[in-house]
């Protein structure tokens, strides 16, 4: 759930709405308070969204000391796929990949 400019102007409590909807649907609803996608070139907005995912999803899950999450990679030229392969070959387990890439998990077959 992302707040836009009107939400910021009228002061809606998107955190309360997200909490209520999460309880109703039994799903994680991430509130992202980012009116106007702040910052130069909207870059601060991307950081705020990544922080919200980190705070609401990744920090609340249990894992191993070898779990990693790739956040905020735009995957220009497939670099996110290469990064993931390198991390896994180092013995780390990539548990999340939050990027601008919308393709399926066929990334391994493309690079090997």
Buried (B, 14 or more C-beta within 10 A) or exposed (E): BBBEEEBBEEEEEBBEBBEEEBEEEEEEBBBBBBBEBBEEEEEBBBBBBBBBBBEBBBEEEEEEEEBBBBBBBEBEEEEBBEBBBEBEEEEBEBBBBBBEBEEEEEBEEEEE
